[in-house]
Each structure stands twice: as C-alpha cells, then as structure tokens.
C-alpha cells in the first residue's frame, strides 16, 4: 500500500486516482500507523515552502517521514512542493528550513536572458468546433 501524505497542501485525490488507475492500493493519510504500514510514500503538494514545512511540523510528520524514508529506506517520491521540501532550505515566501534530505536550497529562478518555464494557471477558453459529420 502507498501512503499519500495529507498535510493540507495539494490535490491528494488526483494522486489517489492515478494510483487507482494503475491498480495500486493507496491511502490518503497523516496517521503514523498507516504510514508505518505503507510500502511506499508519496508527498505531493501545492503552495509555499514555508507553509508546507509548518503543516508537516504541526501534524508531527517530520519525525515520521525522516524515520520511514531516511532510516528505514522506504521508497519515496515527492511531487511539486513535496519534492522541494526534501531540500535543506526553501525561500518561498522567505528563507526557511526544509527536511534536509538533499543538500541545497530551493530558490526563485532569476534569468533575464532565457525564457523561464511557465508555472501557474492559464485561462481556458471554450471554442466551438465544426466536425465533418456536422456539415
């Protein structure tokens, strides 16, 4: 069973749906017993680095994740913010400590010469299509 960590940051249902589509048993949880029982851990997330770390701390998940992933070597993947949180530090919206599993800092991409990857939401506009069979 895969534990999808619920720390109030992100669309957990979409991760669960993807795993269900792949016929992988999963549970959305922040319960220590369920995380301990899990064979794998996924830490998804959307939002600020600082809020993510605050939520992990308030839910007492930092020690559990450190034990299960680092000490017990349980397979782990971070998605979006979840991957950022495994670094030593993040800077969104201000400098704060991360889980520290990987050396380095998560920083704003500052680049005036090359295009920066687009991150965020766009507006979606409905367009009417005329199909061949409609003609």
Rosetta blueprint (number, residue, H / E / L):
1 X L
2 X E
3 X E
4 X E
5 X E
6 X L
7 X L
8 X L
9 X L
10 X L
11 X L
12 X H
13 X H
14 X H
15 X H
16 X H
17 X H
18 X H
19 X H
20 X H
21 X H
22 X L
23 X L
24 X L
25 X L
26 X E
27 X E
28 X E
29 X E
30 X L
31 X L
32 X H
33 X H
34 X H
35 X H
36 X H
37 X H
38 X L
39 X L
40 X E
41 X E
42 X E
43 X E
44 X L
45 X L
46 X L
47 X L
48 X L
49 X H
50 X H
51 X H
52 X H
53 X H
54 X H
55 X H
56 X H
57 X H
58 X H
59 X L
60 X L
61 X L
62 X H
63 X H
64 X H
65 X H
66 X H
67 X H
68 X H
69 X H
70 X H
71 X H
72 X L
73 X L
74 X L
75 X E
76 X E
77 X E
78 X E
79 X L
80 X L
81 X H
82 X H
83 X H
84 X H
85 X L
86 X L
87 X E
88 X E
89 X E
90 X E
91 X L
92 X L
93 X L
94 X L
95 X L
96 X E
97 X E
98 X L
99 X L
100 X L
101 X L
102 X E
103 X E
104 X E
105 X E
106 X E
107 X L
108 X L
109 X L
110 X L
111 X L
112 X L
113 X L
114 X L
115 X L
116 X L
117 X L
118 X L
119 X L
120 X L
121 X L
122 X L
123 X L
124 X L
125 X L
126 X L
127 X L
128 X L
129 X L
130 X L
131 X L
132 X H
133 X H
134 X H
135 X L
